[in-house]
Amino acid sequence: MPYRVVDLFAGVGGLSYGFAHDTDFQIVAANEILKPMADAYSANHPSVKVYNKDIKEFGICDLQTDLGLNSGDVDVVVGGPPCQAYSTVGKRLIDDPRGKLFQEYFRLLTEIRPRVFVFENVKGLLSIQGGGLIRQIVELFESVGYSVHMKLLNAADYGAPQIRERVILVGTLGEASFVYPKPTHANHATVGVTKYRLPYVTVGEALGDLPSIESGGAGYEYACEPQNDYQRLMREGAPERILEHECSRNSDKLIAIMKALPDGGSPKDIAEELRPSSGFANTYCRLWWNKPSTTITRNLGCPSSSRCIHPRDPRPLTTREAARLQGFPDNYVFCGTRSDKHLQIGNAVPTFLSIAIKDSVKQYLRGESPQQDVHEQTLF
């Protein structure tokens, strides 16, 4: 029988992606409060019982009534409570009620009582209240018998074409130790001295087969056959026409700014008369063609947001390009308005990180004890 999984704060399924695509696991239920996200999760995971409700209204009674599952019947719980209150991008809102949703996650752990849980959040969680909040969360989970492991993982280290660091807490009930996945990729500069690792996947490698389009344009035909393994993987089972590869029209002034930007450039690299009158160090900036993307956010279609301008075209990323950088294949469906879809993508965990975490969870559940990479140290 496959290991049963419940996905909390499910979004479109980034964190549970690896579990959903491994026959040794079965996602039996997922909960997501935002309807467009819940609709997208259902569209991509039709066999999963998806609940579209406030997490405060979701509990073991739902699993008992609808699926006949009781406490202890679920093997794995995964979830990333909304992270806006912990983000290092913009103002931190310590008193934001979204920052206290870990208490609902804790409640559900006590009700469902899985053998393993995976709790994901942003890097900023580590420094809130001088590290006091993360210690409080760990102590809370340990108070009900879980051994808690914590590590900061970078999705680029596992094959995602994006630098995206996430705190991953893993709690276990058994006596066996949990071992985090070994990185498979590394920065080009360290590949030669980092044994057994591949170079980071770049934006160009991830997006190079998608057609070039202008601001306000669209492209529905692939520019060429897949040029590398990443593109081949993204196109497995894809429809004939590319989905969601469209861009809103920007003003002529903004297009002129984007045209002037060099690869990886910022406003300081262009003529002073073209520079925008406002913005932060990482806004109105191009991505690099031969490097991984910086962290994708919900504002990926807005040039004045964190670095999201296409490395070659004078426009921000399209929905499909952002999905590619998160590791979602070209047949993955997003629902709602363009803003809804960008929120779904920007809030997701890259699929390659999910797959790596899933592999380590499976090793733990099977009682396997792989050797930990001596170069990788846990935070605790």
Secondary structure, 3 states (H helix, E strand, C coil): CCEEEEEECCCCCCCCHHHHCCCCEEEEEEECCCHHHHHHHHHHCCCCEEECCCHHHCCHHHHHHHHCCCCCCCCEEEECCCCHHHCCCCCCCCCCHHHHCHHHHHHHHHHHCCCEEEEEEEHHHHCHHHHHHHHHHHHHHHCCCCEEEEEEEEHHHHCCCECCEEEEEEEECCCCCCCCCCCCEECHHHHCCCCCCEECCCHHHHHCCCCCCCCCCECCCCCCCCCCHHHHHHCCCCCCCCCCCECCCCCHHHHHHHHHCCCCCCHHHCCHHHCCCCCCCCECCECCCCCCECCCCCCCCCCCCECCECCCCCCECCHHHHHHHCCCCCCCCCCCCHHHHHHHHHCCCCHHHHHHHHHHHHHHHCCCCCCCCCCCCCCC
